[in-house]
């Protein structure tokens, strides 16, 4: 991504410059690089972090909780890893696709999209076509990550196969967590609490567990991936999946 001024960053993220300044003073955003005449320049990591903050707010997390969440992230975390965090966080919410015209979508992702790009994004489930060839239903949680995958030098079939693997295992993790919540909260309170009270307890537990589960999933995946890469490339230094940005 080209370097952005604070005004350009605000426009791309859909927030005000004042909001960016506020987040910066609270330590939610890292300081920008200084360009000519000491003008701050922002990059993809700032944009991805703003998107993650927005998603955490949508989940109902307080600013203090968001601060704690971001402080627990590794130093120098890449834009791609931030996008993964946002996608995992968003998976706790019901899917709500948004309609966007082609020009609006290009403005959101900061690049022109060819017909082939749109076909690949549709195949990845990032967007769906509508009756209007220039209007699409877009998954806001996946669009930035999907666009970055367009530049990854692997085939579309490989990306789709990887997506299926990820979906299969995340569904399995979600099922096991649901069973755990049910066994620990729902069933033990069956006699002493009404249905609405138990639902509130489940909702509260989910809200407290969510940031821990998200970080645990991403961290466990990165560590497992490093181990697999070391095994696949024993004679070479395995690439670090946490430091490679698509």
Secondary structure as the mmCIF struct_conf table of DSSP 4:
data_model
#
loop_
_struct_conf.conf_type_id
_struct_conf.id
_struct_conf.beg_label_comp_id
_struct_conf.beg_label_asym_id
_struct_conf.beg_label_seq_id
_struct_conf.end_label_comp_id
_struct_conf.end_label_asym_id
_struct_conf.end_label_seq_id
STRN STRN1 UNK A 4 UNK A 4
HELX_RH_AL_P HELX_RH_AL_P1 UNK A 6 UNK A 13
TURN_TY1_P TURN_TY1_P1 UNK A 14 UNK A 14
BEND BEND1 UNK A 15 UNK A 15
HELX_RH_AL_P HELX_RH_AL_P2 UNK A 17 UNK A 25
TURN_TY1_P TURN_TY1_P2 UNK A 26 UNK A 27
BEND BEND2 UNK A 28 UNK A 29
HELX_LH_PP_P HELX_LH_PP_P1 UNK A 30 UNK A 32
STRN STRN2 UNK A 33 UNK A 34
HELX_RH_3T_P HELX_RH_3T_P1 UNK A 36 UNK A 38
STRN STRN3 UNK A 40 UNK A 41
STRN STRN4 UNK A 42 UNK A 42
HELX_RH_AL_P HELX_RH_AL_P3 UNK A 44 UNK A 58
TURN_TY1_P TURN_TY1_P3 UNK A 59 UNK A 60
HELX_RH_AL_P HELX_RH_AL_P4 UNK A 63 UNK A 71
TURN_TY1_P TURN_TY1_P4 UNK A 72 UNK A 72
BEND BEND3 UNK A 73 UNK A 73
HELX_LH_PP_P HELX_LH_PP_P2 UNK A 74 UNK A 74
TURN_TY1_P TURN_TY1_P5 UNK A 75 UNK A 76
HELX_RH_AL_P HELX_RH_AL_P5 UNK A 79 UNK A 90
TURN_TY1_P TURN_TY1_P6 UNK A 91 UNK A 92
BEND BEND4 UNK A 93 UNK A 93
HELX_LH_PP_P HELX_LH_PP_P3 UNK A 94 UNK A 95
STRN STRN5 UNK A 98 UNK A 101
HELX_RH_AL_P HELX_RH_AL_P6 UNK A 102 UNK A 109
TURN_TY1_P TURN_TY1_P7 UNK A 110 UNK A 110
BEND BEND5 UNK A 111 UNK A 111
HELX_RH_AL_P HELX_RH_AL_P7 UNK A 115 UNK A 123
TURN_TY1_P TURN_TY1_P8 UNK A 124 UNK A 125
BEND BEND6 UNK A 126 UNK A 126
STRN STRN6 UNK A 127 UNK A 129
BEND BEND7 UNK A 131 UNK A 132
TURN_TY1_P TURN_TY1_P9 UNK A 133 UNK A 134
STRN STRN7 UNK A 135 UNK A 138
TURN_TY1_P TURN_TY1_P10 UNK A 140 UNK A 142
HELX_RH_AL_P HELX_RH_AL_P8 UNK A 143 UNK A 149
TURN_TY1_P TURN_TY1_P11 UNK A 150 UNK A 151
BEND BEND8 UNK A 152 UNK A 154
HELX_RH_AL_P HELX_RH_AL_P9 UNK A 156 UNK A 181
HELX_RH_PI_P HELX_RH_PI_P1 UNK A 182 UNK A 186
TURN_TY1_P TURN_TY1_P12 UNK A 187 UNK A 192
BEND BEND9 UNK A 193 UNK A 193
HELX_RH_AL_P HELX_RH_AL_P10 UNK A 195 UNK A 232
TURN_TY1_P TURN_TY1_P13 UNK A 233 UNK A 235
BEND BEND10 UNK A 236 UNK A 236
HELX_LH_PP_P HELX_LH_PP_P4 UNK A 237 UNK A 239
TURN_TY1_P TURN_TY1_P14 UNK A 241 UNK A 243
#
